[in-house]
Amino acid sequence: MNTTFGIFLYDQGTGGGKNAHSEIDFLELGYQNQANNGTGWIANQPGGPTKNNGQFTLQPWDAKTSGQPDWDILKRIAIDVSKIPSTGEVTVLVKWKAAGAPIEFYLAYGAYDSKTFPIKSTDILSHTTPASVNSYVPAESSGMHLHMNLWPYGGPSTGKPVFCEVSNLEMP
């Protein structure tokens, strides 16, 4: 099954400004039922680097490039499935402080909470938004909510259930 999991903040009204719906995509993870070989959905988006299966991003993802990814806003990542523990967990940590401030994205192999997350480990994936795109970092708004989705992308489909388990969620 070609499937994408997403966890993101989104304001269903209009948050205004350069990021109209105040969207922050903490993680979009594509699974296309094949090895991480650059042929999957995320790697095939316009201009994408090969060998990736996930991304962190603000919106709009093509802010300065009109239809092509803006690589200062969009950060593609390659989760190395050989590093995922046998229990199957990865942990995402995002530090978002205020409108216009950098956002720090982290992904670690294993299950952690905010107190035990290994930020300084050499074996984590990370990205900090550069100053050039911080005008797209939204402020908290009353219409902003956390969303998760799991959706098929392309085909073929096996018609079998697909799931993603969220075992811990911490928010201030």
C-alpha positions in Angstrom: 0.0 0.0 0.0 1.3 3.4 -0.8 0.6 5.4 2.3 1.5 8.7 3.8 1.3 9.6 7.5 1.2 13.2 8.6 1.1 15.0 11.9 0.7 18.7 11.7 -0.7 22.0 13.2 -3.3 23.7 11.0 -5.7 26.6 11.5 -8.9 25.8 9.6 -9.7 29.5 9.4 -7.1 31.8 8.0 -4.1 32.5 10.2 -3.1 35.2 7.8 0.3 36.2 6.7 2.7 34.2 4.5 1.6 30.9 6.0 -2.1 31.3 5.4 -3.3 28.4 7.6 -0.5 28.6 10.1 0.6 25.1 9.1 3.6 23.3 10.5 4.2 19.8 9.3 6.0 18.1 12.2 6.4 14.9 10.1 5.1 13.5 6.8 6.3 10.0 6.3 5.8 8.1 3.1 5.7 4.4 2.8 5.5 2.9 -0.6 6.1 -0.7 0.1 9.6 -0.7 -1.2 13.1 -0.1 0.0 14.2 3.5 0.5 15.7 3.7 -3.0 14.5 7.0 -4.3 11.5 5.7 -6.2 8.8 6.4 -3.6 6.2 9.3 -3.5 8.2 11.8 -1.4 11.4 11.3 -3.5 9.5 11.8 -6.7 8.0 15.2 -5.8 9.5 17.9 -8.0 13.2 18.5 -7.5 13.5 16.1 -4.5 16.8 14.5 -3.5 16.8 10.8 -3.8 16.8 8.3 -0.9 14.3 10.0 1.4 11.1 8.9 2.9 10.0 11.7 5.1 10.0 15.5 5.5 9.5 18.4 8.0 8.1 21.6 6.5 6.3 24.9 6.9 3.8 26.0 4.4 3.6 26.9 1.6 6.3 24.4 0.7 6.9 26.2 -2.6 6.8 29.7 -1.1 9.6 31.3 -3.2 9.8 28.8 -6.0 6.2 28.5 -7.4 5.6 24.8 -7.9 9.0 23.6 -6.9 10.1 22.8 -3.4 11.7 25.7 -1.5 14.5 23.8 0.2 14.8 26.4 3.0 11.2 25.6 4.0 11.0 22.0 3.2 13.6 19.5 4.7 13.6 16.0 3.3 14.9 13.2 5.6 15.9 9.6 5.1 14.8 7.5 8.0 17.1 4.5 8.1 14.8 1.6 8.8 17.8 -0.6 9.9 18.2 1.8 12.9 14.6 1.5 14.1 14.5 -0.8 17.1 12.6 -4.1 16.9 9.8 -2.5 18.9 9.2 -0.2 15.9 9.4 3.3 17.4 10.8 6.6 16.2 10.3 9.8 18.2 9.8 13.3 16.7 10.5 16.4 18.8 9.7 19.9 17.6 10.7 23.1 19.3 8.4 26.0 18.2 8.6 29.1 20.3 6.9 32.0 18.5 6.0 33.6 15.2 9.1 34.5 13.3 11.4 32.4 15.5 13.3 29.4 14.1 11.7 26.0 14.4 13.9 23.0 15.4 12.8 19.6 14.1 14.3 16.3 15.5 13.8 12.6 14.8 15.4 9.9 17.0 15.2 6.1 16.6 13.4 4.6 19.6 10.8 5.7 22.1 11.5 8.9 24.2 9.7 11.6 26.0 10.6 15.3 26.2 12.9 14.7 29.2 14.8 11.7 27.7 15.1 12.8 24.1 18.7 12.5 22.9 19.0 15.9 21.2 22.8 15.8 21.2 23.1 12.3 19.8 24.9 11.9 16.5 22.3 9.4 15.4 19.3 11.8 15.1 17.9 13.6 12.1 17.5 17.4 12.6 16.7 20.6 10.9 16.4 24.2 12.0 14.6 26.6 9.8 17.0 29.3 8.5 16.4 33.0 9.1 15.4 33.4 5.5 12.1 31.6 6.1 11.2 32.5 9.6 8.6 35.0 8.4 6.6 31.8 7.5 6.7 30.6 11.1 3.2 31.2 12.5 2.0 32.5 15.9 -0.3 30.3 18.0 -3.9 31.0 17.0 -7.2 30.1 18.6 -8.2 28.1 15.5 -5.0 26.1 15.4 -5.4 22.4 16.1 -3.2 19.3 15.9 -4.1 17.0 13.1 -3.0 13.5 12.1 -3.8 11.8 8.8 -3.0 8.5 7.1 -3.9 8.6 3.4 -3.2 6.5 0.4 -1.1 8.0 -2.4 -1.1 6.6 -5.8 -1.3 2.8 -6.1 -1.5 0.0 -6.2 -3.5 -0.7 -3.1 -3.6 -4.1 -1.4 -7.0 -3.2 0.1 -5.6 -4.3 3.5 -5.7 -2.1 6.6 -2.7 0.2 7.2 -2.0 1.8 10.6 0.3 4.1 12.4 0.4 4.0 16.2 1.0 7.1 18.2 2.0 5.9 21.7 2.8 9.2 23.4 2.0 12.8 22.6 3.2 15.7 24.7 2.1 19.3 24.1 2.5 22.4 26.3 
